[in-house]
Amino acid sequence: MKCENCKKESQWLEIVGSDFVCRKCIGKHKIMGLILRTHMDTFNFLVRNLKINNYKELIDVRREEIEKAADLKKHGIFLKKEE
C-alpha cells in the first residue's frame, strides 16, 4: 500500500483517521512520532480520543492537547520541558 502523504510504497502503514500514513511521515511530528515508536497503544488511544480525522490534523496537534488527553507520565513517557 502507499502512504497517502509521501506516496511511497510501504508494507506497514498506520491508520490516522481516514488516511494510511507511514511511520516516517508520523515521525515528522516530534511528540506523536516518539509516542508511536515507544508506546503504540498510547498512540492509538490519542488518535481516538483527540478525534484526529486525517494526517493534517495529526501534524497540527499541540503538546498541550496531548497532555490533556492522556497522562503520559503514567505510561512511562517523559517529555523535556519547553523553554
C-alpha positions in Angstrom: 0.0 0.0 0.0 1.1 3.6 -0.5 1.4 6.3 2.2 -1.2 9.0 1.5 1.3 11.7 2.5 4.6 10.9 0.8 3.2 8.4 -1.8 5.9 5.8 -1.1 5.1 2.1 -1.0 5.3 0.5 2.4 4.2 -2.7 4.0 3.4 -1.2 7.4 1.1 1.8 7.5 -0.7 3.3 10.4 -4.3 4.4 10.2 -4.7 8.0 11.2 -8.4 8.9 10.8 -9.2 8.2 7.2 -5.6 8.2 6.0 -3.0 5.5 5.8 0.4 7.0 6.8 3.9 5.6 7.1 5.9 5.8 10.3 8.4 8.2 8.7 5.6 10.7 8.0 4.2 10.4 11.5 7.7 10.9 12.9 7.7 14.4 11.4 5.5 15.4 14.5 8.1 15.2 17.2 5.9 14.1 20.1 3.5 11.8 18.2 6.4 10.2 16.4 8.1 9.4 19.8 4.9 8.0 21.2 4.4 5.8 18.1 7.9 4.4 18.4 7.8 3.7 22.1 4.1 3.1 23.0 2.0 2.1 20.1 -1.2 1.5 22.2 -0.9 5.0 23.6 -0.6 6.4 20.1 -3.8 4.7 19.0 -5.5 5.9 22.2 -4.5 9.5 21.5 -5.7 9.3 17.8 -9.1 8.1 19.0 -9.5 10.5 21.9 -8.3 13.6 20.1 -10.7 12.7 17.2 -8.0 13.1 14.6 -9.6 12.7 11.2 -6.6 12.9 8.9 -2.8 13.4 8.7 -3.0 17.2 8.5 -4.9 17.2 11.9 -2.3 14.9 13.4 0.5 17.4 12.4 -1.5 20.3 13.9 -1.9 18.7 17.3 -0.1 20.7 20.1 1.7 19.4 23.1 -1.0 20.8 25.5 -3.7 18.9 23.7 -1.8 15.6 24.0 -1.0 16.2 27.7 -4.7 17.0 28.4 -5.9 13.8 26.6 -3.5 11.3 28.4 -1.3 11.2 31.4 2.0 10.5 29.6 4.0 10.0 32.8 1.6 7.2 33.8 2.5 5.4 30.6 6.3 6.0 31.1 6.7 8.8 28.5 8.7 11.7 29.8 9.0 14.8 27.6 11.6 17.5 28.0 10.4 20.8 29.4 9.6 23.6 26.9 11.7 26.7 27.2 
